Amino acid sequence: MHSFDVFRHYERQHWRLADLPLDEVNRDLVRPEYVTLAKSATMGESNVIAAVHGFLNEFVDDYDFSTFAVVWGYQEVQHHYAFRAWLAAVGESVDDTAVTSMREPYAPGTTPSATLATNIISELTVNHVYRAVSAWVEEPVLKTLLLNASRDEAGHAREFIHYATRRLERLPEELPSVLETLYVYSSEAKIKHPVSTFKSGISELGEHETIDTGFELFLEKVAADGELDVLHGKVRRTFGNITGLDLSSNAKVRRALAEALD
């Protein structure tokens, strides 16, 4: 099973929360924006339980992917706790009521392939943002944490790509749902993440930071000119490689979707 190879790779290469030198956090270098970003990341990563729940229900006939989902979930839980641990080291906390409100699982995608497509987009997006922010922050422990998490998200994207590619080879009739997912997310004029789409309007979040808070701060403080176009281009190229189609622009995505539905 592919998930066995993934598990062995993670076991050999994965960092541990215990390795973060939290007692060495330089509080003199901590800016308010760093706290906002860490709280935003904590909330984004807290959705992992809902996501694993959804994966196990939706992919009940796929043991290999389900096993990967459990391994993936462990790493995402680690990210959640790592950001919370850094916040605690600088005297900040996260509202458990807000975290608990993220427990409800997603509604399933229109097809399982659409669900995989959604997660490819989210992993590529968070990988890009974490990596860019890691280069921007000056506090060394947070910088290391963001870089570690960014590398993890790149690995997650790779595996979701693997499973999506294999599934479309078996079930090409699910291609339109994948193209539709790409079109919906890549046509946005800003960064869009499934968590903000499916978990919007939760009353318990109140004034608490969300993943959108972090994305807005990223665009305001960190992103270079044209960086959003770079990210969208990366996502479209990835889906082009998965499908074998030219998806290099939104117009071409729309055309491919129309042809797939014809």
C-alpha positions in Angstrom: 0.0 0.0 0.0 1.2 3.5 -0.8 0.2 4.6 2.7 2.8 2.2 4.1 5.6 4.0 2.2 4.2 7.4 3.4 4.2 6.2 7.0 7.8 5.0 6.8 8.9 8.2 5.2 7.2 10.3 7.9 8.7 8.1 10.6 12.2 8.7 9.3 11.9 12.3 8.4 9.3 13.9 10.6 10.2 16.5 13.2 8.8 16.4 16.8 7.1 19.0 18.9 9.6 18.1 21.6 12.4 19.3 19.4 11.1 22.9 19.3 13.2 24.9 21.7 10.2 26.7 23.2 12.3 27.7 26.3 14.5 29.7 23.9 11.7 31.9 22.4 13.0 35.4 22.1 10.1 37.5 23.3 11.8 40.7 22.4 11.4 39.8 18.8 7.7 38.9 19.0 5.5 41.3 17.2 1.7 41.5 17.5 1.4 40.2 13.9 3.2 37.0 14.9 0.6 36.3 17.6 -2.2 36.9 15.1 -0.6 34.6 12.6 0.0 31.9 15.1 -3.6 32.1 16.4 -4.9 32.0 12.8 -2.8 28.9 12.1 -3.9 27.2 15.3 -7.6 27.7 14.2 -6.9 26.5 10.6 -5.1 23.4 11.8 -7.9 22.7 14.4 -10.2 21.6 11.6 -8.2 18.4 11.2 -10.6 16.3 13.3 -13.5 17.3 11.2 -11.5 16.6 8.0 -10.4 13.1 9.2 -13.9 12.3 10.2 -15.1 13.2 6.7 -12.3 11.3 5.0 -13.1 8.1 6.9 -16.8 8.3 6.1 -16.4 9.3 2.4 -13.6 6.8 1.6 -15.1 3.9 3.5 -14.2 1.6 0.5 -10.5 2.8 0.3 -8.4 1.4 3.1 -5.1 2.7 1.6 -6.3 6.4 1.5 -8.0 6.1 4.9 -4.7 5.0 6.4 -3.0 7.9 4.9 -5.7 10.2 6.2 -5.0 9.0 9.8 -1.2 9.7 9.3 -2.0 13.1 7.8 -4.3 13.8 10.7 -1.6 13.1 13.2 0.7 15.7 11.6 -2.0 18.3 11.4 -2.8 17.8 15.1 0.9 18.3 15.7 0.8 21.6 13.9 -2.2 22.7 15.9 -0.4 21.9 19.2 2.9 23.3 18.1 1.4 26.7 17.3 -0.5 26.6 20.6 2.7 25.8 22.4 4.5 28.7 20.8 1.7 31.0 21.8 1.8 29.7 25.4 5.6 30.4 25.4 4.9 34.1 24.7 2.0 34.3 27.2 -0.9 34.0 24.7 -3.7 31.5 24.6 -6.4 30.2 22.3 -10.1 30.0 23.2 -11.0 26.3 23.5 -14.6 27.2 22.8 -13.6 28.4 19.4 -11.5 25.3 18.7 -14.3 23.0 19.8 -16.7 24.7 17.4 -14.5 23.4 14.5 -15.4 19.8 15.3 -18.4 19.4 13.0 -17.3 17.5 9.9 -17.4 18.9 6.4 -20.2 17.9 4.1 -18.7 15.5 1.5 -17.6 16.7 -1.9 -19.7 16.2 -5.0 -17.4 13.2 -5.6 -14.5 11.8 -3.6 -12.2 13.2 -6.3 -13.6 16.6 -5.7 -12.8 16.2 -2.0 -9.2 15.3 -2.9 -9.0 18.3 -5.2 -10.1 20.6 -2.4 -7.4 19.3 -0.2 -4.7 19.6 -2.8 -5.6 23.3 -3.1 -5.6 23.8 0.6 -2.3 22.1 1.1 -0.6 24.0 -1.7 -2.0 27.2 -0.3 -0.9 26.7 3.3 2.5 25.4 2.2 3.0 28.6 0.2 1.9 30.9 3.0 3.8 29.2 5.8 7.0 29.2 3.7 6.7 32.9 2.9 5.8 33.9 6.4 8.7 31.8 7.8 11.1 34.0 5.8 9.4 37.1 7.1 9.3 36.5 10.8 12.3 37.3 12.9 11.6 35.2 16.0 13.7 32.1 15.5 11.5 29.4 17.1 8.4 30.6 15.2 10.4 30.8 12.0 11.5 27.1 12.5 8.0 26.0 13.3 6.5 27.7 10.2 9.3 26.2 8.0 8.7 22.7 9.4 4.9 23.0 8.9 5.4 24.3 5.4 7.5 21.2 4.5 4.9 19.0 5.9 2.2 20.7 3.9 4.2 20.2 0.7 4.4 16.5 1.5 0.7 16.3 2.2 0.0 18.0 -1.2 2.1 15.4 -2.9 0.2 12.5 -1.4 -3.2 14.0 -2.1 -2.1 14.5 -5.7 -1.1 10.8 -5.8 -4.5 9.6 -4.6 -6.4 12.0 -6.8 -4.4 10.9 -9.9 -4.9 7.2 -9.1 -8.7 7.8 -8.5 -9.2 9.6 -11.7 -7.4 6.8 -13.6 -10.0 4.4 -12.2 -13.0 6.7 -12.3 -12.6 9.3 -15.1 -16.3 10.2 -14.8 -15.3 12.2 -11.7 -13.1 14.6 -13.7 -15.8 17.3 -14.1 -16.1 17.6 -10.3 -12.3 18.1 -10.1 -12.3 20.8 -12.7 -15.3 22.5 -11.1 -13.5 22.5 -7.8 -10.4 24.1 -9.4 -12.5 26.7 -11.2 -14.4 27.8 -8.0 -11.3 28.2 -5.9 -8.8 29.5 -8.5 -11.1 32.2 -9.9 -11.1 34.0 -6.5 -9.3 37.3 -6.4 -7.9 36.5 -3.0 -6.6 33.4 -1.1 -9.5 31.0 -0.5 -9.3 28.0 1.8 -11.9 25.3 2.3 -12.0 26.0 6.1 -13.2 29.5 5.5 -15.8 28.3 3.0 -17.3 25.4 5.1 -16.8 26.9 8.5 -18.0 30.4 8.0 -20.7 31.8 10.2 -19.8 29.8 13.3 -21.1 31.9 16.2 -18.5 30.5 18.7 -15.7 32.0 16.7 -16.9 35.5 17.7 -14.0 37.9 17.5 -11.4 35.1 17.5 -8.8 34.9 14.8 -9.6 32.5 12.0 -7.6 31.2 9.0 -8.9 34.1 7.0 -7.3 36.5 9.5 -3.9 35.1 8.8 -4.4 35.1 5.0 -5.4 38.8 5.1 -2.4 39.6 7.2 -0.2 37.6 4.8 -1.5 39.6 1.8 -1.1 42.9 3.6 2.3 42.4 5.3 4.2 39.6 3.6 3.1 38.8 0.0 5.1 40.3 -2.8 3.5 42.0 -5.8 2.0 39.3 -8.0 2.4 36.5 -5.4 -1.3 35.6 -5.5 -0.9 35.0 -9.3 2.1 32.8 -8.6 0.1 30.7 -6.2 -2.9 30.4 -8.5 -0.5 29.4 -11.3 1.1 26.7 -9.2 -2.3 25.3 -8.4 -3.4 25.2 -12.0 -0.2 23.6 -13.1 -0.6 20.9 -10.5 -4.1 20.1 -11.8 -2.9 20.2 -15.3 -0.3 17.5 -14.4 -3.0 15.4 -12.7 -5.5 15.6 -15.6 -3.2 15.9 -18.6 -5.1 19.1 -19.6 -4.0 22.6 -20.3 -5.4 24.5 -17.3 -3.0 27.4 -17.4 -5.7 30.0 -17.1 -9.2 30.3 -15.7 -10.6 30.5 -19.2 -8.9 27.2 -20.1 -10.2 25.7 -16.9 -13.7 26.8 -17.8 -13.3 25.4 -21.3 -12.0 22.1 -20.1 -14.9 21.9 -17.7 -17.5 22.6 -20.4 -15.9 19.9 -22.6 -15.8 17.4 -19.8 -19.5 18.0 -19.2 -20.4 17.8 -22.9 
